[in-house]
Amino acid sequence: MRFSSLFQLTGALISFTLPAALAADSRYCLDGNTISAKDFTLQVSDDSSSLAALAAHFQSTGKNVSVSAVLNSANRALSEGSPSVGDGSPSEAWAWNSGDFETTKWMPQGITSSGDALGKGDWNGHEAWIVSWYQDGDSVRVSFVDRKTHAYRHVLLVYPDADDDFKSITIHAGGIMWYGNLLYVVDTKNGIRAFDLDNIWEVEIADGVGKMADGSGYSADGYRYVLPQIRWYKWTPGEDSPFRFSWISLDRSDSPDTLLVGEFVRDGEVDDNGDAVPIRLVKYELDSTTRQLRTDDNGLATASWAHCVDIVKMQGGVSYEGKFYLSRSNGRDPKAGDLFTWEEGKTAEEHSGWFMAGNEDLSYNQARGEYYTVTEYDGGRYILAYKV
Ligand SMILES: *[C@@H]1O[C@H](CO)[C@@H](O)[C@H](O)[C@H]1NC(C)=O
């Protein structure tokens, strides 16, 4: 009797403690854990059939346009700004036009440049920035900015959800990275989405997103062009072992090229099990011919490198030749942004007050020896360029 009840007790304990055992997630940055890159996997899915049907429609109606055409049709202008900057004095500070500078509807988040797109630094003769903006729970737009004229135009990101329709994309778009003909955009809980810069479509200037009610064409909330999603890299471990795709950048010094993603975590955040929410940096290898993530035959992309860091409120980061440059934001005070420089195996160096308030994503341009950030707060929105 005693033995069997002991057995039952042990049995009960085993089934009872199993969820807790699972909670000691090997991907977490807990004492005794050594995280392994092979556990950070993304499954590719191609959104090709509806995309192909829509692309054929816009091609046949002469409304498939290039990045150059978008830049050449820019309808807004940046102006030189003189914000009170942080200790890391930028070489350039560009303010959005007054509507975009002040609006509380749209928030700029991600930045990338033609230096990411191609190592030579320009795209068909244009040096350009692309900046992402989100409208909470509603849509994402990206600004194509010509570095020569400082003119820009917004383009709406869309998801082709039928052979004759598309819808807006309701993500945070915290970071973007331009690589060849693809624009990579982070989708916080779900992974990374890729958009096809070889298929930018001209639509009617009208309200609503997608097929117009009267069937006379397509519209995009008053924007003239849309950029469609072509592919999705979904976080395979799922919600049980979450990863926050908060920002993204390109490292051309790795061989092959890699993309780096990092997590934004607030001070002292714990998950449902009371475990400290991990803060990780992860790299995936890119194929410079197809411009896609390297995957196995089953379409699984496995990280090539993963590491824990303890820098809270990370808004952006880049790496180059083994050195990491990671940014933190701390609210609206002037000089509220910090820069950390770090090499694996060493202690990070903090440069407190390096950035002005609202600093977000980081992007490095090897061709120019510059890096960039955007600041998000209404009334203080700039593109900032820094010489290395
Ligand atoms: C749209 O134009 C681009 C060049 O800008 C081209 O690469 C692409 O194939 C075209 N799309 C279609 C469906 O023909």
The ligand as an SDF file (V2000), in Angstrom:
LIG
                    3D

 14 14  0  0  0  0  0  0  0  0999 V2000
    7.7520   44.3620  -63.1210 C   0  0  0  0  0  0  0  0  0  0  0  0
    8.8990   45.1280  -63.4820 O   0  0  0  0  0  0  0  0  0  0  0  0
   10.1250   44.6300  -62.9820 C   0  0  0  0  0  0  0  0  0  0  0  0
   11.2030   45.6240  -63.3450 C   0  0  0  0  0  0  0  0  0  0  0  0
   11.0070   46.8300  -62.6430 O   0  0  0  0  0  0  0  0  0  0  0  0
   10.3870   43.2450  -63.5020 C   0  0  0  0  0  0  0  0  0  0  0  0
   11.5650   42.7170  -62.9290 O   0  0  0  0  0  0  0  0  0  0  0  0
    9.2040   42.3420  -63.1520 C   0  0  0  0  0  0  0  0  0  0  0  0
    9.3670   41.0690  -63.7320 O   0  0  0  0  0  0  0  0  0  0  0  0
    7.9110   42.9510  -63.6740 C   0  0  0  0  0  0  0  0  0  0  0  0
    6.7610   42.1290  -63.2660 N   0  0  0  0  0  0  0  0  0  0  0  0
    6.0860   41.3640  -64.1380 C   0  0  0  0  0  0  0  0  0  0  0  0
    4.9660   40.5890  -63.5690 C   0  0  0  0  0  0  0  0  0  0  0  0
    6.3570   41.3120  -65.3270 O   0  0  0  0  0  0  0  0  0  0  0  0
  1  2  1  0
  1 10  1  0
  2  3  1  0
  3  4  1  0
  3  6  1  0
  4  5  1  0
  6  7  1  0
  6  8  1  0
  8  9  1  0
  8 10  1  0
 10 11  1  0
 11 12  1  0
 12 13  1  0
 12 14  2  0
M  END
$$$$
